[in-house]
Amino acid sequence: MENVRFPHRIIISRAAIDQFGNVVLDDNGKPEYRVVLESVCGIRTQTGNVQNTKDALATDYKLALPRHSVDIQEGDMVELYTYTRIMRLVVKKATTFNFGSNIWANESAN
């Protein structure tokens, strides 16, 4: 059964780090990414969000995820699968609370 609150699918990846704390690069000099979370999600806004008057975020999307145990970090890469397209986003901010997470993200040029 589909959950109408979370109708889309999301894959979150993070740059791989070696034992010395350096980002692992592929043969072309680009970072290698490892999947840290696969989940369902919902798009809450497509024009950004303002949490309060002193914390205004200029982002392209706000996404909502059900509860999970992954620490989503700024800079993580997001693949968002909607009904009609696949979007690549970069996490600008993430907040996790007892019912799930909100992610504010911008579209990636890659």
C-alpha positions as CSV (number, residue, x, y, z in Angstrom):
1,M,0.0,0.0,0.0
2,E,1.3,3.4,-0.9
3,N,1.6,6.1,1.7
4,V,0.2,9.3,0.2
5,R,2.3,11.4,2.6
6,F,5.5,9.9,1.2
7,P,4.8,9.0,-2.5
8,H,8.4,9.5,-3.8
9,R,11.7,7.7,-3.4
10,I,15.0,9.1,-2.3
11,I,18.6,7.9,-2.3
12,I,21.1,9.8,-0.2
13,S,24.8,9.4,-0.9
14,R,27.9,10.8,0.8
15,A,31.5,11.2,-0.4
16,A,33.7,8.2,0.6
17,I,36.5,9.0,3.1
18,D,39.7,7.0,3.4
19,Q,41.5,6.0,6.7
20,F,43.3,9.4,6.7
21,G,40.1,11.5,6.4
22,N,40.6,12.4,2.8
23,V,37.9,12.2,0.2
24,V,38.3,9.1,-2.1
25,L,38.6,10.2,-5.8
26,D,37.9,8.1,-8.9
27,D,40.1,8.0,-12.0
28,N,38.7,11.3,-13.3
29,G,39.4,13.1,-10.0
30,K,35.8,13.3,-8.9
31,P,34.6,12.1,-5.4
32,E,33.3,8.6,-5.1
33,Y,29.9,8.5,-3.3
34,R,28.5,5.7,-1.1
35,V,24.8,5.3,-0.4
36,V,23.9,6.1,3.2
37,L,20.0,5.9,3.0
38,E,17.3,4.7,0.7
39,S,13.8,5.8,1.7
40,V,10.4,7.1,0.7
41,C,9.8,10.8,0.9
42,G,7.4,13.6,0.2
43,I,8.0,17.0,-1.3
44,R,6.7,19.7,1.0
45,T,7.7,22.9,-0.8
46,Q,9.4,23.7,-4.1
47,T,10.4,27.3,-3.2
48,G,12.4,26.8,0.0
49,N,11.2,27.4,3.5
50,V,11.6,29.8,6.4
51,Q,11.8,28.1,9.8
52,N,11.6,31.3,11.8
53,T,12.4,35.0,11.2
54,K,16.1,34.7,11.9
55,D,16.7,31.5,10.0
56,A,15.7,32.0,6.4
57,L,16.8,29.3,3.9
58,A,17.0,30.0,0.2
59,T,16.6,26.5,-1.1
60,D,14.9,24.8,-4.1
61,Y,13.1,22.0,-2.2
62,K,12.0,20.9,1.2
63,L,11.7,17.2,1.6
64,A,10.1,15.1,4.4
65,L,11.2,11.6,5.3
66,P,9.7,9.2,7.8
67,R,11.8,8.2,10.8
68,H,15.2,6.7,10.1
69,S,18.6,6.3,11.9
70,V,21.0,8.1,9.5
71,D,22.7,11.4,10.2
72,I,22.0,13.4,7.1
73,Q,24.7,16.0,6.6
74,E,25.1,19.2,4.6
75,G,26.7,18.4,1.3
76,D,25.2,14.9,0.9
77,M,23.9,14.1,-2.6
78,V,20.3,13.3,-3.1
79,E,18.6,11.5,-6.0
80,L,14.9,12.2,-5.8
81,Y,12.6,10.0,-7.9
82,T,9.2,11.6,-8.5
83,Y,6.3,10.4,-10.7
84,T,7.7,12.3,-13.7
85,R,11.5,12.9,-13.3
86,I,14.7,12.1,-11.4
87,M,16.3,15.1,-9.7
88,R,19.8,15.5,-8.3
89,L,20.0,17.7,-5.2
90,V,22.6,18.8,-2.7
91,V,21.6,18.9,1.0
92,K,21.8,22.4,2.5
93,K,20.3,21.6,5.9
94,A,18.6,18.6,7.6
95,T,16.7,18.4,10.8
96,T,15.7,15.1,12.4
97,F,13.0,14.8,15.1
98,N,11.0,12.0,16.6
99,F,8.7,11.5,13.6
100,G,11.3,11.8,10.8
101,S,13.4,14.4,9.0
102,N,13.1,17.5,6.9
103,I,15.8,18.2,4.3
104,W,16.3,21.5,2.6
105,A,18.2,21.0,-0.7
106,N,19.2,22.8,-3.9
107,E,19.2,21.3,-7.4
108,S,22.7,20.1,-8.4
109,A,24.3,21.2,-11.7
110,N,25.7,17.6,-12.2
